[in-house]
Amino acid sequence: MKIAVIPTLGRGDTLAETVCDGLIQLERNGELEFKLASEMEERLLLDDHILPQEEFAAFAHSADLLFLFYSKKKTNTDLVDHLGLWRKTCFFDGSEVGQNNRFDFALQKAVLDGTYKNYGGIRDDILKKCPIYFRREKPYRDGIIPLPYGIETSYVRYVYGTKKDIDFVCVFGQDEYPLLRRYAREELVRFCEKNGFSYHIEKTKTPEEFRQILARAKVGVSVGGGGFDTLRFWEVLGNNCLLMTETIDIYQPDSHELDYRRIWQFNNLHDFRYQLERVGHFLREEYREDSLGDEYADILNTHSSIARVRTILDKARKRGII
């Protein structure tokens, strides 16, 4: 299978990076081949996949699918128009409404009815052109398919036998949107100091340092930012931690994609305090690292970047695109 990728322009996109990470792994397995139209600002080393314009056009016409990613700066719809390949284009919307706007119900209504045209809204123009539209954040109207971030290979620093010597990790890049991030961290510190649990709350200098700390942690705390879906959610799960998270808002309410014993959800700061007591009791009375192995293996299998690409291909087959 051949896949032509048109990345974002002018700004990196995490959903694009997750998908490309999965493509790299599947290519190494000999399951597909992929090429990129241009450089993308990302964390992956993809220089050997970039083709000049004419070579990419030839590759795209021979490819089974074309992946187009949505950017806050510019999405390269002009190239798809030039190639005339909308019929086999999968569109990836990794946008979010930003700041505290996901709690604005008037804005939610505007996104639902299509009147919200800023970043984080649904691209109705592309929805009409593309046979398949994937989206990171709700809503998933008009047949749009949920495709959250996943566990990229670079996230996983836990290996069996790693000493889990930190009870709780709670680190955020910014803690203003929403303020639940700041208050949850403060509540965690009070709880840990009162009950004798160890914790790490200091910002790390690099993603690698953060993941090394998670590999040593028993529990990681995640609160979404400008969108619910966040790298931290998947980094915690990818390092065999228990996950304390605000109520999961990725898939539809009847989904069982994230039904795991290790996930403890909270709606607000009151719930967070209550769940801290429960998790603390679990750590003291029931926690055994070796009992988490089967579930951890299932998480890595079901929510890896490879699994995300397999989902894309499966949906494309069901829609009759390939």
Sequence and secondary structure as in RCSB ss.txt:
>XXXX:A:sequence
MKIAVIPTLGRGDTLAETVCDGLIQLERNGELEFKLASEMEERLLLDDHILPQEEFAAFAHSADLLFLFYSKKKT
NTDLVDHLGLWRKTCFFDGSEVGQNNRFDFALQKAVLDGTYKNYGGIRDDILKKCPIYFRREKPYRDGIIPLPYG
IETSYVRYVYGTKKDIDFVCVFGQDEYPLLRRYAREELVRFCEKNGFSYHIEKTKTPEEFRQILARAKVGVSVGG
GGFDTLRFWEVLGNNCLLMTETIDIYQPDSHELDYRRIWQFNNLHDFRYQLERVGHFLREEYREDSLGDEYADIL
NTHSSIARVRTILDKARKRGII
>XXXX:A:secstr
 EEEEE  BSS  HHHHHHHHHHHHHHHTTS EEEESS   SSS  GGGB  HHHHHHHHHH SEEEEE  SSB 
 HHHHHHHT GGGEEEEE     TTGGG HHHHHHHHHT   STTS  HHHHHH SEEEESSS   TT EE    
B GGG    TT    EEEE   S SSSSTHHHHHHHHHHHHHHHHT  EE S  SSHHHHHHHHHTEEEEEE  S
SSS  HHHHHHHHTT EEEEES  SS TT  TT  TTEEEESSHHHHHHHHHHHHHHHHHT  GGGGHHHHHHHH
HHSBHHHHHHHHHHHHHHTT  
